[in-house]
């Protein structure tokens, strides 16, 4: 057996289990080894029931008190029991486990481990693990067990068993990081890191393993980016832009004056597009800073000079919103340019007709989703592609576009607040422009950080806002026990909220397990105010613009990173009405309060990101993933900022001494890097 062996060669992985693994993109033993845990269950010493607190995961030992009850609520069977010790009693609930009524006998002693929530003023341990008799807990006491992302039908235990085999059977892999880098940055050896990331002996061994693998992930990414930038820097600009008067007239006719930052960034883009080489630029600006109008200027600049410009949005709803607003602007300002919409849900006839107008050049500004870069779409003369950071262009996508004509200019928009020092590393293939000034007419969002005792007051406030014609978002975090329960969590909350708010207010839900068509239909209904309150996971973070939404309420705010909370907050405050953000936290720790208080004090995303980095220590790996800026398997740009900077230093040092990585001591690294690029790993991350 080797790393390229099929997953089915492992014992216990039959045809059915193999298909489940394939759903997670695990086809080989190597894929499995690089399928990292999303967290670890730390089996600590049991505590007394009386000392258990809301929001924590705890282990308690006690006896069953009274009868175990099973009730059915909306097709969901809920088993309820009460467990007591000398210090108190706690309510315990399990979902879809009615058989427990027969196995849990009154007076029997059990050990339970689970998350403690506050349900209408009562502490409840939700869906805990059961250890009976209690001595069975000793086998796991003081251990760290990996918890993997799952798919329906595949258990954490199945993945653990397969992983243990894979690690046991594999030969030691040759180290590819140069020894001078490992020594300088005190990094663990590769084989040790792979074993301990999955099965750590203790926290220290986990820190060492993760640090090595995150550093490696960042270093390879940065080296691949440098190679991409070198390739792009050599691309000649084959477009000319003689007509600038129409753009200047359009800017003067806007109903508002561009901010100083917007004017500066527009000049940088204009100079790039007229320069000798193809533009690859990032516009980095906080939510509401006016990036979209700058992107529109670029699209108009291309189209008014006889070329085409494409704008790629993350969702169909947002693509349609962009299309409608651009059509309105073109009509209002009498600009002789045609806009075209191209999305996946259009009928075959609609797509065919739209593609015909794009290929003939009849359509000059094309707005859509990833459908814009599909093979069937042929452009007449594409000069500019604008994307958001959800759709960063990798090497292959650029090549595909260039094969359809000349190499277009690339403009990437990002609303993720990230300090410039990190941005220069993360976006190493792009030149960076920053819009660090908000338009004068924007009303600042009013924030409050509260505990769960404020929930009924928050519901009353939501009712009041809806009565005034406004709309609201409520964000729920993912359920920790299983990702397959994420939807149920949102559904359950949406039902509870509907009961609280009454039948006159329409409450609906959105989550990542829904099909794209379902998500688009819900978002469209919310845009049209047919839904007043939308309960959602963080899937709402991008891809919808509802100026009428004025309230963002985030449940369990302590379980999100500050950067992500700030992104969520950006869904409100987009219209003329005063907007509000309620961060509700179940945690009572001083550290959590200090972190969330940053959001309470400022709406400046860049300041929030810098403060969040300041508060994070090097050992804070159990923190929340901050964002989806780049799709790293382990690393997180915010959480691992220190490692990202070190990897950037290491890349600079390496390339300074050996620009082509030709020295014998760098051959293993060069081979690994080439394989990384060849297999499209850079594309996946981007």
Beta strands, then each sheet from edge to edge (+ up, - down):
strand 1: 39-42
strand 2: 57-64
strand 3: 69-73
strand 4: 76-85
strand 5: 88-95
strand 6: 109-119
strand 7: 122-131
strand 8: 144-147
strand 9: 280-285
strand 10: 308-312
strand 11: 339-342
strand 12: 365-368
strand 13: 382-388
strand 14: 409-414
strand 15: 431-435
strand 16: 446-451
strand 17: 471-475
strand 18: 507-510
strand 19: 533-536
strand 20: 549-554
strand 21: 580-585
sheet 1: 1+ 8-
sheet 2: 3+ 4- 2+ 6- 7+ 5+
sheet 3: 11+ 12+ 10+ 13+ 14+ 9+ 15+
sheet 4: 16+ 21+ 20+ 17+ 19+ 18+
end
